[in-house]
Amino acid sequence: MSFGERLKVLREKKGISKTNLANSISLHYSQIGRYERNEATPSADMLKKLANEFNVTTDYLMNGTTNDLANEMINDKSLINQFKRIAILSDENKKVVMALIDAFIFKQETKQKLIS
């Protein structure tokens, strides 16, 4: 996916128009269209503003890395930080954490089914 495609997907996912996005970063709305059509590339300052607006990194906007895609999909920054901490654990400890998470989710889903 190109920069323009990622930008458009993020904007549409957030449910904002080109005009609203442009206003929030002090830019003319037509420039957002140029970015999305890959007719222009934002300056470093504009790239940073766009990344901040969508709560993603500039690296994700430009390159679409896997790590940053995960960051884009998970909006809770504390969860992202926890997952990063888990990622550096040994494989054995990762399995323990995953088992705990699976058990908790199973318990919550079971509760929901009993309530429904």
C-alpha positions in Angstrom: 0.0 0.0 0.0 1.3 3.5 -0.8 1.5 6.5 1.5 -1.6 8.0 -0.2 -3.6 4.7 0.3 -2.6 4.5 3.9 -3.6 8.1 4.5 -7.0 7.6 2.9 -7.7 4.4 4.8 -6.7 6.1 8.1 -8.9 9.1 7.3 -11.9 7.0 6.4 -11.5 4.7 9.3 -11.5 7.8 11.6 -14.6 9.0 9.7 -13.4 12.5 8.9 -13.5 14.4 5.6 -10.6 15.8 3.8 -11.7 19.2 4.8 -11.8 18.4 8.5 -8.4 16.7 8.4 -7.0 19.7 6.5 -8.4 22.1 9.1 -7.0 20.1 12.0 -3.5 20.3 10.6 -3.7 23.8 9.1 -3.6 22.7 5.5 -5.9 23.3 2.4 -8.2 20.4 1.8 -7.1 20.0 -1.8 -3.6 19.1 -0.6 -5.1 16.1 1.3 -6.5 14.9 -2.0 -3.1 15.3 -3.7 -1.5 13.3 -0.9 -4.1 10.5 -1.2 -3.6 10.3 -5.0 0.2 10.2 -4.5 0.5 13.4 -6.5 2.4 15.1 -3.6 4.5 14.1 -0.7 4.1 16.0 2.6 7.0 17.9 4.2 8.5 16.3 7.4 6.5 18.8 9.5 3.2 17.9 7.7 4.0 14.2 7.9 4.4 14.5 11.7 1.1 16.4 12.0 -0.6 13.7 10.0 0.9 10.9 12.1 -0.2 12.7 15.3 -3.7 13.2 13.9 -4.1 9.4 13.4 -2.0 8.3 16.4 0.5 6.4 14.2 4.1 6.8 13.5 5.6 8.6 10.5 7.3 5.4 9.6 3.9 3.7 9.3 2.6 6.4 7.0 5.6 6.3 4.7 6.6 2.6 4.8 3.7 0.7 6.4 5.8 -1.5 8.8 4.1 -4.4 10.5 4.9 -3.0 14.0 3.3 0.3 13.2 0.3 -1.4 11.6 -0.3 -3.1 14.9 0.0 0.3 16.6 -2.6 1.7 14.2 -5.0 -1.2 14.9 -4.7 -1.0 18.7 -5.7 2.5 19.9 -4.9 1.9 23.5 -1.3 3.0 24.0 -1.0 1.2 27.3 -1.8 -2.1 25.5 0.8 -1.3 22.8 3.4 -0.7 25.5 2.5 -4.0 27.3 2.7 -5.9 24.0 6.2 -4.4 23.4 7.3 -5.5 26.8 5.9 -9.0 26.2 7.7 -9.2 22.9 11.1 -9.1 24.5 10.3 -12.0 26.9 11.7 -15.5 26.4 9.5 -17.8 24.3 8.6 -19.8 27.4 7.4 -16.6 29.3 5.5 -15.5 26.2 3.6 -18.8 26.3 2.7 -18.2 29.9 1.4 -14.7 29.2 -0.6 -15.9 26.2 -2.1 -18.7 28.3 -3.2 -16.1 30.9 -4.7 -13.9 28.3 -6.5 -16.8 26.7 -7.9 -17.9 30.1 -9.1 -14.4 30.9 -10.8 -13.9 27.5 -12.4 -17.3 27.7 -13.8 -16.4 31.2 -15.2 -13.1 29.9 -16.8 -14.8 26.8 -18.3 -17.5 29.0 -19.8 -14.8 31.3 -21.3 -13.0 28.3 -22.9 -16.2 27.1 -24.5 -16.8 30.5 -25.8 -13.3 30.6 -27.3 -13.4 27.1 
